[in-house]
């Protein structure tokens, strides 16, 4: 029986991931990262999102406080935002930094792994914004033909 190094075991596991298989960890990861709140948090931390008029902003990723994220993500409940940030931290996509001030300051920032995912998600966001008119036209046509049937 041959002995494998940790790197060899990781390489073997990586080659065997198949999101089409039930129970595959990659399927669970896909489920998590396709959540709308994940995409919006990544966009916000990647500084791609609405900016307040008259307020300077960076063109790249930056750390944000919880309250700032909450304001930018309209419609996200405190519970949902907290749960999503915790899961992103557990997956190594976001870091949480606590600064002992009064009151305590907590900031969130994309990790290198999170930045790599942000680049992919940014492409999906651009695609959705670019093709929304086409999708809406198809939806209307589908509703019209469904009503005729």
N, C-alpha and C positions, 0 to 999 in steps of 0.2 A: 504494500500500500504506500503510495507516494504522499509526501507531505507538501501542502501548498502554503505559500506565503499569504499574508493578508491581502496584498495587492493582486495576487493570482485569484483568490476567492472573489474579490470585488469585480475583477474583469470577467470572471465566469458568470457571476450573478447578473452583471450588466448585459451580457450577451443573451441571457435567458429571459429578460423582461419582455413581456408581450401584453400590451394593454387590452388586447382582444380576449385574453384569458381571464376568467372570473377569479377574483382574489389576488390578482397581480398587483403589487404595490404601485406600479406605474399607473394603473387604472385609478387607484385611489388618489394619486397625486394629480392626475388629469381632472378628476372630479373636484378636487380642492381648487386648483388654479383657474378653472373655468367659472368659478363663482363670480357674480358681478361685483361683489364688494372687493374681492381680491384684485380684479382688474382695475377698479377705481382707486384703490389704495396704492397700487403700484404706479398708476398714472400720476397721482398726487405727489407721492414721494419722489417720482422721477421728474417733477416739475412740469408735467404735461397736464394741464387742466385749467379751469377758470382762474384768472388772477384778478384781484381787486383793482379797479381803476386807480391810477395815481400811486400805486404801491410798487416799488421796484421788485423785480424777481429775477432769479438766476435762470439761465437756460438749461441748466443741468440738475441732476439729483441733489437733494438737500434733506437735512434732518428737519422733522416737523414735530411740534408738540401735539399731544392728543387733542387738545381743544381746537387747534388749527385744522387738523384732519377732520374732526367732527363737523366743523363749519363748512369745509369744502365738500364733504360727502352728504349732501342734502338727502334726507330720507333714511339715513342709516341710524338705527337705534343705538344707544350706548352699549347695550348688551351685544348686538351684532358686531359693532366695531371692535369692542374688546375681544370677543371670541375670535374674530378674523385676525386681528393683530397677534394674538397669542399663537394661533396656528401658523401664521407666517414666521413668527419667531422660532417656533419649534422646528419648522422645516428649514431654517437657516436662510430665509429670504429677507428677513428684517432683523435689525438689532434694536434693542430697547436699552436706552441709557437713562439712569436715574441720577440726578444731580441733587445733592443734599442742600437745598435752599429752603426758604420759608416763603410760600409753600414749596413742597418738593417739585422739581421740574423733571418731567419725563419726556424724552424725545424718541422718535422712531426714525430709522434710516435704512435704506436698502443696502444689503450686503453685496459683494461681487456676484454671488449666485442670484440674488434678487435683481440686480442690474441686468444680468443676462436674460432673465425671464421678462423684465420690463421691455427690453428691445423687441422681443417677440410679441408681447401684448400690445405694444404701441402700434405695430403693424396691423393687428386685428382692429384696433380702434380706428385707425385711419381708413381701413377698408370699409368698416361699418359706416363711418361718416361719409365716405365717398359714394357708396352704393345705396344709401338709404332711400333715395328717390326711386331707384329701380325696384327695390324691394317693396316699397309702398305701392307702386304701380302694379306689380305682380299680385300683391295681396288683394287690391281692389278688383283686378281681373278675375282672380280665383273666387272671390265672394260673388261677383256678378254671375259667373258661370255656374256656381253652386246654387244660386238662387233660381236660375233658369231650369235646373234639373229637377 
